[in-house]
Amino acid sequence: MANTTLSPLHRADGSARYTKNGYSVIAAVNGPIEVQRRDELPEEAAVDVAVRPAAGLGGLPERHLESILQNTLRHVIVVSAHPRTLIQFTLQIVTSPGDDSVTGSLPQASSNLPVLPALLQASILALLSTSIPLFMTLTATLVAVNPNGILLVEPSVQEIKLASSIHVLAFSSHGDLLVVESEGDFTIDKWEEVHKKAKSICHEEAGDESESGSEDVSMSSDDSSKIENVLKEAVERKIAKEQRWKESTG
Amino acid sequence: MATQTLVLPGDTISPNILPIPSNPSHFLKLGPGLRHTPPSTITSVLAGSLCIDPKKNAIWVENNSGRYIPQPHDLILATVHHSSTDWYHCAITPYTTLAQLPHLAFEGATKKTRPQLNAGSLVYARVVSAAKHTDVEITCCNASTGKSEGMGELKGGMVFDVSLGMARRLLLARQREEGGIVVLEGLAEKVAFEVAVGRNGKVWVKSGGVKETLLVGRALQETDREGLGVEEQGRLVKKLLRGL
């Protein structure tokens, strides 16, 4: 099960630690801060992402992950609210299961997709712990398809090694598809299946949406497995801590 | 009384929970953390507790974290970084663009007699303008009266960092009733000190000696960190004063 900590780093404007499926990531967000003249955008905030692997220096796989994250987060943050500034993300992968070159049977052995959901989750949690305005929150998951065509959600290292394709999907809190990265051989029908499965994990059904309009904080225990609730619980804990003085004052 | 619910960014605020104004000509006031999409959709952009005050017909998201973003009329503690022909350039928060403090924005300042501030001096100032496309401008005097109203250079003392929410509570007009802070009143019974609270999460404390200054600053920081209630603050004050 996912384990989250908000604001573990006290010097960063916002930070979060997210642990799931053997991956542990610490994310730090600083911003809005001063931007270098060459990166400055006149109408919006620049988003800068740095991914550091668990061991060694970052290479091509990390640059690839950074570009995916940067393009996603740029649409999640209300960048027009802070023009000519920089919002800086630093994501440190603390632990990863087994060795990093797990995608053995796949053609692009150098890419490192299995860590992407954890990176996305950690960065959104870090954003929630700051006061940077966001259009939405997001939830991400990893789905592998094994050679028999069976879908495996949050697969283990061994399962990824044997999989014929792996897919990372992220959905916004409105239920829209934000990120889709796939590797390996698969058909369109299989992808549709993967999409449906991932959506059911990441996002509550459309029927619940109208109900959640009433902003009811209490929720039934059976949907606590939903990734969306991980965010909600983390924020609840944060607010409870911040408002402790109110309760103890009575 | 304000009521509270949890909101995440992207949540639509249901029209049913909006306060109903006593007079239809009163507009609904949207505070920080909310975004209005015409014609009548209100969405949250921050994670926090949604506060509704029916009396003031206001709605806002309370959030205690992140970086301070300057807003007009906020009182802040700024550090002078350098001086140019007409302005002092001051840092409000680290690594952000410097704010401009005109040389003449002090009580009784003229071109010949103006306060000489060196790099590193601390000023208590008010934000004049903080539009997103221009530099932030701050001032140390009230433009209409020309009086300093307590603002200006702060000499001596020490600066302590607190959370933004704590700074906001300390700046409330009725600190004890609304903010639940009694630690300063408690300490003031035995120790003489001065404080200046900046909305940017900084508190300046000056007292007779280093020991007393640290005592006051640390008491504030502990109250903030542990989220102490009124009674716990009383106990903290007693404990600290015994050690003095």
Interface residues (C-beta under 8 A of the other chain):
Chain A: S7 D13 G14 N30 G31 P32 I33 E34 V78 A81 H82 P83 R84 T85 L128 S129 T130 S131 I132 P133 L134 F135 M136 T137 S172 S173 H174 S212 G213 S214 E215 V217 L231 K232 V235 E236 K238 I239 K241 E242 Q243 R244 W245 K246 E247 S248 T249 G250
Chain B: T5 L6 V7 L8 P9 G10 D11 T12 I13 S14 N16 I17 P32 G33 R35 V45 L46 A47 G48 S49 L50 N63 N64 S65 G66 R67 I69 Y95 T96 T97 K132 H133 L164 G165 R169 G180 T223 E226 G227 L228 G229 V230 E231 E232
